[in-house]
Amino acid sequence: MSSSSSGRKTPVDCGVQIRFINDLHDGRGGQQGQPPRPKSQSPSKYGVAVRVQGIAGQPYVVLKDGQKGDSYGVQLKTNYPSGYGSLPRRKDNSQNARRGCRRPGWNTAQGSRCFPSSPYTSPPSSTHNSLGRSQQQTANKTPANQWTGRLAAAETQRTNLTETQVTPDLLLDQGQSAEASREEQQMMQTIYSILREGTNESDIVIKHKAKVILQNVKLKDKTQDELNRERAELQRKVAELQLALQQQKRDSINNSSATLKAELESCLDENLQLRELHDRMKKELNETQSELTQLRMDRENAEAHSRNMEDQLAELQDEIKKDNNNKTDLITCQNEMTEIYQAKQKLEETLRQRERELTALKGALKEEVASHDKELETLREQYSADMEKLRSSMEQVSQSHAGIEAERLRVNASVRTLQQQLEDCRDESSHWMEQFHNTRDELRTAKQDPKPIAFMFSQDLQKSNAELQKARLELEKQRTQFDKKSHQNQEAELKYEIDRLKDQLQRAKGEFSKAQEKNKKDQLKRSELDVKVAEDAQKAQEEVNVRLKEKVSRLEGQLLNNATESSEAELALHSEVRGLRSELDEAKRKASRLNQEHIFGGVLKRRVTGAQVQLEEQREKARKDLQEVHRHGTDAQTELERSHGNVRRMEEEDKLKREELELEEERSSVEMLTERLSRSRDQIDQLRSELMQERSSKQDLELDKNAMERHREKHGAGNSTSSGAETEDLNMTLDEERHNHSEQRDQLTLKVKALKRQVDEGETELERIDNLRRKAQRDAEEQMELKEALQSRVTTLETELNLQPLTTTLFVCLARL
């Protein structure tokens, strides 16, 4: 390996590269772009850089540089590609520093890489050296100055530390692995036994769980060992850095300020990074220790659980032994006998109490049936009286209806006479119109005569006018006299008819109102109320009967159940008594030998006396409870009766209000009818007065007609001029009278129609009253039918109640048997 130190190329072997440190001064081995450092002042220092191909791409031999007098130092340097490691690189600088610090042999001052020694590596051979690939020359550019000399001491210490990690002994590793396998087997067996004790799972599952627990323990042990190693490495690196800092402080006088500051900053950063790594490693150690403690606690808990299960098994075995004793069985049988006897006595007492309750219920039912019969008899009497009253009132109503029909016939006859008079007036008016046309024709012919004749006619007209005036005066006097006489006669007749109609109306009103009041207020209301009260009483009685039936059925069911239970209990008791008698015979035989009969008899007597005292107390309590129940039942019945009474009162009040409203409506309708009758009578009076006026006007027209005929006969055609005006006046008056007659005729027809409608309405109301009477009769018949049905039901209930004590006595006898 000897070679010149200047102007030479480094000899390259297949597995090793050697470069002298003197050759590092040129710019080929260092990094590009960095300025060369000044040469060191101590030329006596030297060294050699060596690259060795190790096992699996990692170096095996690490040589360092040194001073004179020491062994030749060789430094190993390897440059790997970017993706060499199996794990991905982390981004932060702290983690890079951590990864670098975990590898022993890392030179923190110069930033070169070193790798940990594998315990399974072997020394390099020629085959491994021949596997060298084309690798780059990675001699770092280190200036030959004092910096390399200052770090010599630190590097010597690092060589001592790394030599312990380099060159592992395979034999020691094999022994350690055998011991570790034995320990693992022991741990597996202990974990398997712990898991096997408290579970029913299969062996495969338990073995799998034991393997998982072992793997977790191994991982935590490995992590703890690695943490200890890294901690030692970090402490060593901190010491190295401290030494480097001391040396830098000593040499800081000769170095420039810029370089020193940069180096100091880099050293401080590295120191901080190392401290952070140290803290993180401490945290990880604490976490692993806590996990280990948790695992130990889990193991202790499992052991405690298994111990508890063993204790429970022992307790169960003790309890089984205790339960197998015969003494406890005998005591329990005796207690059961006493309890069964007490239950039998309680059942007998309940049966007696139920019999008493049944007798009381029978008496109450009989009383209620008697009271119900009395109420029904009173209702029958009231119903018969009400029906008689209804019949009398209906007879009165029929009489009033006959009077109303007679009045209607009279009104119809008067209307017919008025219609005939109207037809006569029409005929007379037509006759007068014919005469008027004839006179007008005659006047027209008279106008066509010569003038002398007109003069004669004028004289005749003057005379006739004077005569007409005299005749008019006489006619007026006669008219006044005739009018007075006719008016007096008509007024007397009308007053007589009006008084007679008023008396009839008043009588009809009184009879109608009396009939309505008596029938609707007294009879219909009472009958309906009595019917409804009877229906309510019937419903209440039916509800009471249904309840009693339900109670009786429940009691019968309970009696049957109690009888069956008592019979079954008696059979079980007989069987148990027989068994106990046999056991007692055996016990007596044994007791005769041991002289313990007296003690056992005293104990039994005491128990019997205590049981009797308890039975008496329970009887008294049961009696008190039954009395309280009976009181509560009576109170509930009284409250129910009160509530029923209140409900009935409310219903009666509602019915009364409804009937009062109906009566008010009927009264209003009757008043409307009376008003209509009064109006119709007034209208009839008006029609009669109008007819009288028409008759007077007719008579006036006849008188005028006679006067005109006389005047025409006297004067002739001479007074054509004056007669023309009079004829026009007469035509006008005739037209007006004709129009008035037509209007009066229409009004009379309308009034006649209104009267007919009123009469029809009165008939419909009478029919409605008849329908109400028929409905009341039907309701009374239905009430009688319901009463008969109630009586039949009461008889059936009495028969059932009479049969019930026989059935109860039969059940009791069967239970006793």
Secondary structure, 3 states (H helix, E strand, C coil): CCCCCCCCCCCECCCEEEEEHHHHHCCCCCCCCCCCCCCCCCCCCECEEEEECCHHHCCCCCCCCECCCCCCCEEECCCCCCCCCCCCCCCCHHHHHHHHHHCCCCECCCCECCCCCCCCCCCCCHHHHHCCCCCCCCCCCCCCCHHHHHCHHHHHHHHHHHHHHCCCCHHHHHHHHHHHHHHHHHHHHHHHHHHHHCCCCCHHHHHHHHHHHHHHHHHHHHHHHHHHHHHHHHHHHHHHHHHHHHHHHHHCCCCCHHHHHHHHHHHHHHHHHHHHHHHHHHHHHHHHHHHHHHHHHHHHHHHHHHHHHHHHHHHHHHHHHHHCCHHHHHHHHHHHHHHHHHHHHHHHHHHHHHHHHHHHHHHHHHHHHHHHHHHHHHHHHHHHHHHHHHHHHHHHHHHHHHHHHHHHHHHHHHHHHHHHHHHHHHHHHHHHHHHHHHHHHHHHHHHCCCHHHHHHHHHHHHHHHHHHHHHHHHHHHHHHHHHHHHHHHHHHHHHHHHHHHHHHHHHHHHHHHHHHHHHHHHHHHHHHHHHHHHHHHHHHHHHHHHHHHHHHHHHHHHHHHHHHHHHHHHHHHHHHHHHHHHHHHHHHHHHHHHCCHHHHHHHHHHHHHHHHHHHHHHHHHHHHHHHHHHHHHHHHHHHHHHHHHHHHHHHHHHHHHHHHHHHHHHHHHHHHHHHHHHHHHHHHHHHHHHHHHHHHHHHHHHHHHHHHHHHHHHHCCCCHHHHHHHHHHHHHHHHHHHHHHHHHHHHHHHHHHHHHHHHHHHHHHHHHHHHHHHHHHHHHHHHHHHHHHHHHHHHHHHHHHHHHHHHHHHHHHHHHC
